Amino acid sequence: MNLLPAAAEAAVDPRPEVLSDADEGLTFGDLGIPPALVAALAAQGIHSPFPVQALCIPPALEGRDVCGKAKTGSGKTLAFGLPLLVRVPEGTPRKPRALILVPTRELALQVHDVLAPLVSSVGRQVVAIYGGAPMERQIKALRKGADIVVATPGRLIDLGDRGDLEVGDVEFLVLDEADRMADMGFLPQVEWVLRRLPPKRQTLLFSATLDGDVDHLRRHYLSDPLTLEVEATQDTVEQMEHRFISVHQLDKAKVLESISKGVKRTLVFVRTKRGADRLVLQLERDGVQAAAIHGDLRQSQRERALSDFSAGKLAVLVATDVAARGIHVDNIDVVVHYDPPEDQKSYLHRSGRTARAGEAGLVVTLVLWDQRFEVELLQKRIGIRSPIVEMLSNDPRLLDLRAWEDGQAVQVATPPAPRPAATSTAAPADTSPSSDVEAPVNAAVAAAQAVLAKKAAQRAMGGRRGRR
């Protein structure tokens, strides 16, 4: 359903206006944010706008539809949140005046938590509604009155069908992480919601990409949008330090444990919910404080895990891909792809947790022998040239992967050679002190080294058969 006249649709210019960086010394007051909100931001320690905020806030305050292209972690939430807080009128029970659609419950909570400290300065209320949480509590909050609703599409439709939420008075719509909603298959639900909104409204769309389904949304549901793009001074991929480590299945969890010992916060991504739970159990058996976050857990469990990880009570948080866009924790030291991502888009979404708002980050990918080819293809697509280096869990480089440089020589502890049994004709033992000190080797390392030795022996036997 096209809500725009033909002339308006033809006027959509896909070429974005680009901003490389915000002006030095620029303040939120300079952008048109009122003093009460500026003071509330300062109380949160936020004094200067990020580039995406400096670019998008002025036209949004003017009432323009805005299509913003910006990478994950660039500060988009305040880019659309501040104009909403300035312009949104007071709503009535069950009838919000502003709607923010997001793909995941984690992202809904993140947006809510960013806006909640600010709404009191303008006398407004914000409510988050999402699946996996008691519906009655959300209905109660809506009946008290919610001027701004942050929602996932599924729960929004459920509440609408029950008559507990009406969108007929919505004047401001935000589509956040629109590309992620399309990737997760939410586009039919999103369009179902859009067709029920008043045609006369302001729409702000934010996405990491503006092609495919996102371009369809822009052309059909935005009115003469101003397309803006934040061009970082340094690409997000280049802001990260990348390490690709070849590991053995039996030693894989121990390698992760060694990495986590050298940092304070480690965020780990796996492909399956069962794999997340299994990995947490392995880490806890080895004395590592860890928790999982995935779709099968209750919302209270997920929130507690995120809270403990943010507070430093957990050293490791293990997440599935569905949580990649919804985790907002400052000062994550390293992101570990325990299971390599399926494509370059997932790699960037996951890795973006550690290179947020211009900060440098460290990203580690663990590679099994049968994953090497797909990881090399992934490197080419992303534009990374980095060797895949084999390491065991007792490799000292794992404790400080930032300091380690490719090609750096390292002495890794090896199992002691078996001593021959003593006999009556044996030479006297040498009791002089030895300069070599044997480091203890755990069972996983010994097993991995045994596998290496077996493979070497098999290759050698194969060569001998070829020479016969």
N, C-alpha and C positions, 0 to 999 in steps of 0.2 A: 504493500500500500504506500503510494507516494503522497506525502503530505505537503509537497512543495509545488508551486506552479512551475510550468516549464521554464519560464524566464529565470526564476530563482535557481533552478537546478543547473541551468546552463552557466549561471554566474559563478558556480563553485570553482575556485581556482586550486588545482591540486598542488601547485608549486608553493612550498612553505616559505614564509619569511623566517630567516635564520638569525639567531643571536648567539654569538660565540661565548660571551661572558657578561656578567652584570657589571654595571659601572661601579668603580670603587667609591665608597662613601654613600652609595644609594641606600635610603632607608625605606621602611614600609610606609611611613608618612608621605614620602615623596611620591609613592605609587597611588595615593588617594585613600589609604586605610585610615579610619578615624582614630583620634588619640586614645580612646578607651581600649580599642583592640591592640594598638601599638604597645600600650602599657601591659596588657595581658600577655602579649608575645614576649616582652622584655622579662616578665616574671618567670617565663619558661626558659629564659636564656637565649631567646631568638631575637637578634637585633638587626641582621642584614638579610635581604632576600637572596635566594639562589637564582641563577639565570632563568630557570623556567618560571619562577614566580615573578620576576621583573618583567618578563616578556608577556605573560598571560593575564596578570591581574588588571592592568589598565583597560584593555578592551572588554574584559569580562565585567568590570564595573560600569562600562558604558552600555551594557546590555547586549553586546554582540555575541553570536554563536562562535565558539572557539573550538578548533580542532588542534590539540597540542601533541606533538611528537616528542617524547622524551623518554630516556632510558629509566629502568627501574632504579629507585634510590636517588632520583634527582630532585626530590622535593615537591612532587606533583600535588600531594594532599593539600598543602596550604595554597597552592596555585589556584585550585578551585574552591577550597574551603573558605578562604578569606572573603572573596567576592560574595559567596552565598551568605555569610554571616552579616555582611554589610547590607545586602539588598533584600533578603528574604523577609516577608511580612509574617505576622503571627498566625499560626494555624489554629485549627479547631480539633477537638477530639476525633481521632481516626481519620483526619483529613489533613495530611502534611502539605506544606507549600513548596518544599524542596525534596527531591529524591536523588540519592546517590546509589547507583547500581554497581556492584563489585562481584567478582567471580567466586570468591571463597569466604568462608566464615572468619578465617584469620585476618584477611584483608578488611572485612567489615569491622572487626574489633579494632584493628589498627587505625582505620580512619576515624572511628568513634573516639578512640583514646586521644587522638591528636586534636579533635575539635572540642571535646568535652571541657577542657580547662578554659576554653575561650568563649563558649556560648553565654556564660553568665554575664560577661561584660556588655553584651548587647541584648540581654533579656530574652534569650531564645532557648529551646530545648532540642537536644539531638538524641535519637533512639536508634539502636542497631537491632535488626531482625535478621535471623539466619537459621538454617537448619542445624539439627543436633543439639538444640537447647529447648527447654520447656516453652511451649507456645503460650501457655497461660500468662507467664510473666511478661512476655512481649506484648500480649494483648492488653494487659493492665497498664503498661507504660504508654501504649497508643491511646488508650481511653483517657489518660490524664492529660494528654495533649503533647504532640510532637511536631515541632515546626520543620525539622529536618530529619528524614529517615534514611539510614544507611542500610541497604538490603542486598541479599543475594536473590537472584531471580526466582528460584523455586519457592522459598519461604514467602516472598512477596505475593506470588500467585496464590499460594495456599491461604494466606490471610485474606486476600481479596475475595476468593471463592466463599469464604466463611462470612463475609460481610464485616470483618473487623478492620479493614483498611480500604480506603477509597482514594483513588489517584486523580479524581476529576478536578481538584483544586491545585494541582501541581503547576507551579510557574517556572520552576528551575529544575533542570535535569542534568545529572552528571553521569557519564559512562566512564568509569575508571578501569584501567587495564582491559580495554575493549578487545585487544588481540588475544588475551588470555581467555576471555569469555568465549570467543569464537573457537579457539583451540580446544576448549573443554566441551564444546557442543551445546553451549547455552544460547546460541543465536536465535533459535525459534522462540525460546522463552522471552528473550530480550525484546524481540519484535512484537510478541504478544503484548508485552507491557507498553511498548511505545505506541502501538495503535490505539491504546485506551487513554493516552494522555491528551490533554488539550493541545490542539495544533498551535495555539499562540503561547509560546513558552521560550525560554532561553535554554539552550543545550550546550554543554561543555563536554567534549570527548577527549580522552587522553589515552594514548596507546604508544607502545614501543615501535610499532610499524603501522603504516597507513595504507596497506595494500589489501587485496582480496576482500574478505568479508567486512573488514573495517572500512574500506573504501565504499562498500555498499551502504553501510550505515551512514557514512558521512554524506553521500549523495542523496539518500532518500529521506533522512530524518533530521538534517540540519539545514537551517535557512541561511543561505549566503554566508557560510562560515569563514572566519579568518583562520587560515592554516598557519600554524607557527611551529618552528622546530628549534630545539636547543642543541646547538653544536658544541659539544664539550671541547675544551682546549686540548684534551687528550682522550682518545677513545677508551671506553670502559675496559675493553680487553687489554689494552696497553697499560692501564692503570694497575692491572693485576700482575702478580708474579705467578707463573704457572710451573708446576712440577708434575711430571708424569712418571709414575713409579711402577715398575714391573714387580709383581708379588706372586707368591705361591698360595694356593687356596688354604693350605693348613696353617700358614703364617699370616694370613691377611688381617685377621682381627688384632693380632699382636702388633702388626705394623701400625694400624690405626691407634692402638694404645700408646705406642712410642711417640707418635706425632702429637697426641693430646697432652703428653707429659711436658712438652716443651712450650706450651702456650696455655692461656687461661680459658678461652672459649673456643670450642671446635664444633662446627655445624656439619653434620654428615648427611648425605643424601643416598637413599637406596631406592630400588624400583618397586618393591612390594611391601605391603603391610606386615606380612609374616616375616619377611627378611629384617624389617626394622625391629620387631619384637625379639627375634632371635639374636640380633647383634647386641641389643641392650643387655640381654641375659649374659652373653659372653663377656661383655665389658664389666658388668657388675661382678661376675665371678672373679675377675682379675683385679677388683678393687677400684674400678673407675666409676665415679658418680655419673650416671647417664639416664636418659629418659627418651621415650619415643613420642612422636606426634604424627598421627595419621587418621584417616576417616573412620576407622572402627572404634576409636576411643570416644568416651563421653566428652562433651565440650568442657566440663569442669576439669577433666584430666588434662586436656590439651592446654587449657589456660594456665593450670598449675605448672605444667612442664615449661611453658614459655616464661612464666614469671620466675621460676627457680633458675632457669638458664640466664635470664636477664640480670638477676640479682647475684649471679656468680655461685649459686649453690650447686649447680650442675656443671661439670667440665665438658660434657658432650651431650648434644641434642641430635637425635637421629630422626630424620623426616623423610616422608615420601614426596614425590614430585608435586602432588596436589597442594602441598603446603609451601612450595617454593616462593610463590608470590605474596604470601601472607605473613611471612616472618619479618618483623622489624625489630632487631636487637642491635644496639650500638656496640661498637668495638668487638665484633666477631674477628678473632685472630686468623682463623683459617677455615675455609670450606673444603670438605673432602668429598669427592665423588667416589663413594665406596663401590657403587655400581656405576659404570660410565653412563652418561645420559644418552638418550636415543638419537638426538640430533643437536645441531649447533644452537638452536633456539633454547632448548632445555638447558644446555650448558651455560648460556648467558643468564637465564632466569635464576638458575641455582647459584651461579657464581656471584651474581649481583648482590647477594647478602653481605659480602665482605668488602665490596668497593662502592660504598654508598656516599653520595654527595661529595664526590671528588677525592675521597680518601683512597689510599692504596690498599690492596688486599692480596692475600695469598690463597691460591687455589691448587689443590692436589687431586690428581686422578689416579686411582689404583687400578692396575691393568693386569688381568690374568693372561696366560699364554694364548688362549683362544679368543681374546678380545683385542689383541694387538692391531689387527688389520682395521677393524672398525674405528679404533681410537686414532689411528694414523689418518684415516679419511676425515674424521672429525677435526683434527688439527688443520688439515688443508682447507676445509670449509670455513673455519674460523680465522685462518691466517696466522696460525701459531707455528713457529719452528722451535721445537723443543725435543730433545732426545728422551726416549723412554728408558729409564735407568733402572736396572735390577737392584733391589735392596732387600735385605732380611731385617727382621724386627730388632736385631741388636746392632744395626748400623747407626753409628753416632750422628750421622747427618740428619736423621729423622728428628732429632731434638731441636734443630735450628735450621729448617729448610730455607729460610730467607738468606742465611749466611752462606749456605752451600752453593757452590758454583759448578756448572757442568764441567766434567773432566777432572774435578778435584780428587786427588788420591786420598784413600782412607783405609785405615787398618781395621778390618772387621774380625771379631773374635771367631775362631774356628774350633771345632771339637778337638780334644786332645787325641793324638795318635795312640792306638792300642799298644800297651807295653808288653814285650815278650815275657813269657813265664820264666821265673828264675830256675836255673839248673845248677848242678854241682860244678859244671865246667864253665859257667858264665863268668865274664870279667867282673871285677869289683865295680860296684856302682859309683858313679861320679858324684861326690858330695859337695863339689864346689857350687857356689851360688849361681843360678841361671839368670840371664838378663831378660829372658822371655817370661811373661806372666800370663797364664792362661785365664781368660775371662769365662765366667760361668755361661753356659748355653742352655736356654730353656728347651723344653721338649718340642715345641713347634718349630724352632729354628733347626734343631737336630733332624727332625723329620723332613723339613724342606731341603736341607743339605743332603740327606740320604736320597731324596728324589733326584736331585741334581747329579749325584754320583752314579745312580742307576742309569739315568739317561746318557751320561757320558760313556758308561760301559757298553750300553746298547749301541751307541754310535760307533764305538771302537770295534765291536764284534761285527757290525755291518760292513765296516771297511775291510776287515780281514776276509769276510766271505767274498767280497768283490774281487780281492786279489787272488783267490784260489782258482 
